[in-house]
């Protein structure tokens, strides 16, 4: 049974930084594509960043240059470093992972098999 557990969310001020972590267990993490999604209040869940099992990364346009996704296969953990946070970054952030399917872009929720419970990020202006 694969489990993903997020941590690192919290309340910060605009311009601050946070690092989210997602610890995986129960599966071959090093072979999984991993991603971060977020769901702002009253809005749909949206893609934020992804890293393939080969280390290729992709980002939502509005976070490019501010957010960095990385993975540590020795620790079965994926990270999302968020700098220069803005009020519009406030959301519940979800970690997602799973085997990469042929042709998967890792930017869609349907690309992933496993999900964490989410961690709240609040950004005050």
C-alpha positions, 0 to 999 in steps of 0.5 A, a space after each residue: 500500500 503506497 502512502 504519501 504524507 505531506 508536511 511543511 505547510 503553514 502561515 507565512 507572509 507575502 515574500 516569505 519561503 516555505 519548503 513542502 515535503 512529501 514522504 512516500 512509503 510502500 512502493 518503488 519511489 525511485 521509479 515514480 513520477 511525482 507531482 505537486 498540485 494545489 487547490 485554492 479556496 473555491 477553485 479547482 485543483 491545479 497542477 503546480 510542479 512535477 518531476 519524472 523518475 529520470 529527474 525531468 521537471 515541469 512547472 505551472 507558468 505562474 510559479 516558474 522561477 519561484 518554486 523548485 521541485 526536487 526529489 531524494 530517492 534515498 529518502 523516498 521524499 519529494 520536495 517543493 521549495 516555494 520562494 517569494 510567496 504571494 497571496 494567490 499561492 494560498 491553497 491546500 497543496 497535494 503530493 501525487 505519485 505513481 508509475 509513469 505511463 507512456 505519453 504522460 506529461 505528469 501535469 494532469 491529476 489523471 497521470 497519478 495513482 496515489 495522493 496525499 492528504 494535503 497540507 495547507 499553505 496560507 499567505 498573508 498580504 
